[in-house]
Amino acid sequence: MQTLIFDMLERAGWTGVQAALGVLATDLAGISVWWAAPIGLGIAAAKGWVAGRLGRPGTASTLPAHADPASRP
């Protein structure tokens, strides 16, 4: 149960960071906040790419495989 909670916290944290970066980017660029959604999707795609290289195969974790609390050894 604790691994599920850690996994949910990691995913919720990343979602919050992606949303905040999207809003920050639109504010700094001086464009409509509507663009935060596509920017957030681009950040999510980049996160997925990084997770595919760092995390345990078959997971969406950005943590290294040995440090991912939701992965089984």
C-alpha positions, -999 to 999 in steps of 0.1 A, spaced: 0 0 0 28 24 8 44 19 -26 11 29 -42 10 61 -22 46 69 -32 38 63 -68 7 85 -66 27 113 -49 53 111 -77 27 113 -104 7 141 -88 39 160 -81 50 158 -118 15 169 -129 17 199 -107 52 208 -119 41 204 -156 11 227 -151 31 253 -132 58 253 -159 32 257 -186 16 287 -168 50 302 -161 61 299 -197 30 316 -210 34 344 -184 70 350 -193 63 349 -230 34 373 -226 10 350 -245 -25 337 -236 -27 313 -207 -46 290 -231 -12 279 -244 -3 264 -210 -21 232 -219 -1 224 -251 31 235 -233 23 212 -205 17 183 -229 51 190 -244 67 189 -210 48 156 -203 63 141 -235 98 152 -225 92 137 -190 82 104 -207 113 104 -228 135 109 -197 116 83 -178 121 58 -206 159 62 -202 162 65 -164 134 46 -149 126 9 -147 114 -4 -181 76 -5 -184 70 22 -158 65 59 -161 88 67 -132 116 92 -136 134 78 -106 162 54 -113 151 17 -111 169 11 -78 153 42 -62 117 38 -74 95 29 -44 67 16 -66 89 -9 -85 93 -44 -73 129 -56 -70 
